[in-house]
Amino acid sequence: MAQWEKLRQLESVYLTQVDELYDGDAFPMDVRHYLAHWIEGQDWDRAARDHDVAMLLFQVLLENLDIQHSRFVQGGESFLLQHNIRRFKQSFQRYQEEPYNLANIIQWFLAKEKEILQNAELAEQVQLLQVQQNPMETDSQRNIERKMTDLKNKVQCMEHTVKCLEEQQDEFDFKYQTHNMEGTTNEAEKTEQMKVLQALLNRLDASRKSMLSGMGVLLDGVEELLCVLVREELVQWQRRQQKACIGAPDSTCLDQLEKWFTTEAECLFQVRKFLKKLEELMGKVTYEHDPVKKQKPALQKRVDSLLTSLLKSAFVVETQPSMPQGKGPLVLRTNVQFSVKTRFLVKFPELNHAMKVNVSMDREAPLVKGYRRFNVLGTNSKALNMAESMSGGMVADFRHLTLKEQKSGGGGKGIHDLSLSVTEELHIINFNTEFLLHDMSVSLETSSLPVVIISNSSQQQSAWASILWFNMLCLEPKNLLFFANCPAATWPQLGEMLSWQFLSSTTRGLDSNQLDMIAHKLFGKQQSYDACNISWTKFSNENVPNTNFTFWVWFDGILFMVKSHLENPWKDGSIMGFVGKGKEKTLLKKKQRGTFLLRFSESIRDGGITFSWVDYSPTGEPDVRSVQPFTKVDLGQIPFHEIIRNFQILEEENVPENPLLFLYPDTPKVEAFGKYYTKKSGADSEYIKYIRTKLVFVSKENTLEAKSPMYSDTGPEPSPSTMNPRYGLGGEAFEPSTFPPLGLIGDPLPPELPLSPDPMFSAMVDPDEDLNPTLQEFLNDPNMYHCVDLLSDDTTFLEGALPGHPFTALLQPCE
């Protein structure tokens, strides 16, 4: 079923999310609806990276809009639909010069739709499995609920007490006024009346004291609950939000907190109402040593203090700042729109649209030399309202804010001479509003988690690393100088955070074996990694030994590759991924012939994946063989499952054979990957043009041939008769058919050349040395001689190979 059709069948709460997603002007829902099938069938990821592809899709999009408009006209649809389609086409014209921006936008919307579908599926699974909540959380919530119920009961009792007190005072006042009006001269009767009045006054005084005492007890309960809400529940929510920003599967729903905060506020306003009533009663009847006159000011001050504390804590940032096409929240780019949502947890209907929230930047900026300053542009003032929240909460959703760096009066001065990079410089976005209700006025402020502000998309990877490190370790959200004295992370902290990256991107995190491989890469062999620490510098700044990239660049490159090209096989567990070469061989040598596993490369900067399989010699010795890793460029041209499906090597008598039979540990290949195969195969496959490029690779060193694997279609190799019969090399002659060809996915050729030397050849060198040059390195090497277009009529061969030149390469396209 198409993604759009699945979305339309969701429950109303998720349909509301879809409606909110398409609420802006970036990409109209009408276009998404009427062109759903075509939109979902295009490769927007490639279009976002390739201008020519983007321009082609842009033109087809406009043509489809014209076609849809014609359908509306022919079908007699409303004039409004016809008008809207024309307007949408005109609006898209702004992408004429940079169509890849439109491709980026469409890709982002499709990804957000997928997130909504995944959330809906997860909620359904949880409901079906009836997953029980954590007992500790349940106990905590039940305890708060019990105290809330007790508090509401006390307030109701207090309300009844106030009414009784008022009745007592009315009785006393009535009899006192009657006594004065009658003016009896009978001393005995007068004395009796005074005794009655004194008794009523004593009773009134006792009731007033009792009520004031009860009010103090009630406020004790309010204060206890307030401490739990503000110092425990709210703090825990803020920490969960921090972790959720970096991928943790923690709930950040505020509905329960809103319910508690609102109940607490209602009770406190009721107490203020009671105190006001007492003041009113005291104005009618007072006397010497009146307890109301003595105790009411202190109670008023206490209740106002508690209410102020509650209200100030109730103003929070519900959704942290994020860009539509960003790598994650809290990374913002100058002159690019971002969104952020604030929420007031005291939900009073009379406050709807009454509190205006204003946005500002870096009110408490550190005095650091070179620290940049920014202005917030766009709609930076908005009223809290209940219309922009699915649950009806009081929110102000800012969707069109941008940042612009101040050119004058900005950085350059400061008392701290620190050296922070742009991606280590932290900033805070501030929000303020004014609460005014029932003669209670309180200024409210809140702020976002620290954000990193970049000016170029190339800085996103480094900026996201800073956000990960800060929110993994820092419990002080306003510590803007965190990276000036950055703490190290323990392996348990780092391992959990790394697993969150895969979990949030693909719904499958890292298991203990995968984490052990990563720990071994960082710390070497250890009996336990729990006590190991890693510094910020080693994580993000220092290159991994024998490479030109950092650990984070390597890990993030793999994550991007998996998310973009390998998500389904990763989610179903087909990719082992993080496994060392040594363990890979140990695992495979115990398995039947043709067993293979999929492993991430440790030497490719932007992520690479390879596969290794086990074969057995005639004497029964296991032989584990591998291929050069595939990069995201390769996978962008042909899906990985099609590579596995069509992979072949030339064995005895040049018979092509696919050595990949069983996915580790023993799953038949078709069972593991068949569900992803295209319907057409062989010569009919849409990927055949990429599969048909082959490379002949020969080593003359010690007269050894490097037998390399090839990627081909299911058809036979071209016969030698279709090629030039003989080629010379340093005065020697050979038959081209004697050299095992190596298939190369690429059209044009990708930058990585999959070369996998024979075990005999491998034994001559250090096993840890990288024997696999890139294609460009291979072709540029002055010791390499190569020729192209071997099948053309005017084929020529590059003569003059000098003795001692180890390699000759022949680039051979198939028929």
Summary of the structure (lengths in Angstrom):
residues: 815
radius of gyration: 36.7
end to end distance: 38.3
largest distance: 149.5
contacts: 2444
relative contact order: 0.05
helix: 49%
strand: 17%
